[in-house]
Each structure stands twice: as C-alpha cells, then as structure tokens.
Amino acid sequence: MTTVRARPGPMEYKLVVAVRDDLDLSKGKMAVQVAHAAVAAALDAKANRPRWFHAWLGEGQKKVVVRAADLDELRALERKAIEMKLPTALIEDAGLTELPPGTTTCLGVGPGPNHLVDAVTGHLKLG
C-alpha cells in the first residue's frame, strides 16, 4: 500500500490535464482519459525532467483538470508546451467504448513549475 502525503508549504509544481469540451464524454470515460494523460505526462517528466518530477512527487502531486474548446486548441496548447520544453502527453482513445478509434481526448502538461505550466494552460476554465 502506498500513502502519499503532501509536505507542508506552497506547491511550486503541478500537472494540468486539458480535456476537450466538444466531446460528449461520460464522467467515467473522462476520468480514465485524464488518468491516461496524467500518468503519461508524469512518465515523460520522470524521463526528461527528473528534477521537476521528483519535486512534484514530493509536494503531493498537484493535478488540475481544465477545459479546452476542441482539438485545434489542444494541439495549440501542445505546441506551446513543447516550445517551453514542458512534459506533454496527447491522448488518443482506442475506440473500444464511447469514441471512434484515434479520437484525441486530452492533453497532459507538466509536471513542471507553476509559472511555466500556467503560461500554457492558465487561461483555461476548470473542468
């Protein structure tokens, strides 16, 4: 069993998942897609930004879900995040349940420093 405890004090790192608002996802489907994005983005950070990953992990793994209008907005967010050298994970559904195969559902950005992640996703509304 794993217990995660956030250390006291302000959190300086976060991971944000932007979910397409134009898809009619059930709550369960959305939860699974967000989980895919969070895990994949965290693994990207662990491999390519280990200092950020371990700081985020030690703080308690702050995660935020926001809404992106559509696929075009997700791709624009991804381009900006990549330009800023942030970890990213663009998720495409396998198409086994609610969506056609290959439907892009969400984008994970981070974990990274709050100010960098906010420069990409800070204008989006909470999901």
C-alpha positions in Angstrom: 0.0 0.0 0.0 1.3 3.5 -0.9 0.4 6.5 1.1 1.0 9.9 -0.4 1.4 12.9 1.9 1.9 16.4 0.7 4.7 18.3 2.5 3.6 21.5 4.3 4.1 24.7 2.4 3.2 26.1 -1.0 3.2 23.8 -4.0 5.6 25.0 -6.7 4.9 22.3 -9.3 1.8 21.0 -11.0 0.4 18.8 -13.8 -2.5 20.1 -15.8 -4.8 18.0 -18.0 -6.8 19.8 -20.6 -9.9 17.9 -21.8 -11.8 18.6 -25.0 -15.1 20.3 -24.2 -16.6 19.5 -27.6 -16.7 15.7 -26.9 -19.7 14.2 -25.0 -17.7 12.1 -22.6 -19.3 10.3 -19.7 -17.8 11.0 -16.3 -16.1 7.6 -16.2 -14.7 8.0 -19.7 -13.3 11.4 -18.8 -11.8 10.1 -15.6 -10.0 7.4 -17.5 -8.7 9.7 -20.2 -7.4 12.2 -17.6 -5.7 9.3 -15.7 -4.0 8.3 -19.0 -2.8 11.8 -19.6 -1.5 12.3 -16.0 0.4 9.0 -16.0 1.9 9.5 -19.4 2.9 13.2 -18.7 4.4 12.2 -15.4 6.4 9.4 -17.1 7.6 11.9 -19.7 8.7 14.2 -16.9 10.4 11.4 -15.0 12.5 10.5 -18.1 13.2 14.1 -19.4 12.8 16.4 -16.4 13.6 14.3 -13.4 14.2 17.2 -11.0 10.7 18.6 -11.8 9.2 15.1 -11.5 10.7 14.4 -8.1 9.8 17.9 -6.7 6.2 17.5 -7.9 6.1 14.0 -6.4 7.4 15.2 -3.1 4.9 18.0 -2.9 1.9 15.7 -3.2 1.4 15.6 -7.0 -0.8 18.6 -7.6 -3.1 18.0 -10.6 -5.7 20.3 -12.2 -8.2 19.5 -14.9 -9.3 22.2 -17.3 -11.4 22.5 -20.4 -10.1 23.1 -24.0 -12.6 24.0 -26.6 -11.7 21.5 -29.2 -8.9 19.5 -31.0 -7.4 22.7 -32.5 -7.0 24.3 -29.1 -5.4 21.1 -27.7 -2.9 21.0 -30.5 -2.1 24.7 -30.0 -1.5 24.0 -26.3 0.7 21.1 -27.1 2.8 23.2 -29.5 3.3 25.9 -26.8 4.1 23.4 -24.1 6.7 21.7 -26.3 8.2 25.1 -27.2 8.6 25.7 -23.5 10.2 22.3 -23.0 7.4 21.1 -20.7 6.5 17.4 -20.5 3.4 16.6 -22.5 1.1 13.7 -23.3 -1.5 13.9 -26.0 -4.1 11.1 -25.5 -5.9 9.3 -28.3 -8.7 6.9 -27.4 -8.5 3.2 -28.5 -12.1 3.4 -29.6 -13.4 0.4 -27.6 -16.3 2.1 -25.9 -17.7 5.6 -26.5 -15.5 7.2 -29.2 -14.2 6.3 -32.6 -10.6 4.9 -32.6 -7.9 7.6 -32.6 -10.1 10.3 -31.2 -7.8 12.8 -29.3 -9.4 13.4 -25.9 -7.0 15.4 -23.7 -3.5 16.7 -23.2 -1.3 16.5 -20.1 1.1 19.4 -19.5 3.7 19.0 -16.8 4.6 18.3 -14.1 6.6 21.5 -14.2 7.0 24.8 -12.4 3.7 26.5 -11.8 4.6 29.6 -13.8 5.6 27.6 -16.9 2.5 25.4 -16.8 0.3 28.4 -16.2 1.8 30.2 -19.3 0.3 27.3 -21.4 -2.9 26.5 -19.5 -3.6 29.3 -17.1 -6.3 30.9 -19.3 -8.5 27.8 -19.4 -11.5 27.2 -17.2 -11.5 24.5 -14.6 -13.0 21.2 -15.8 
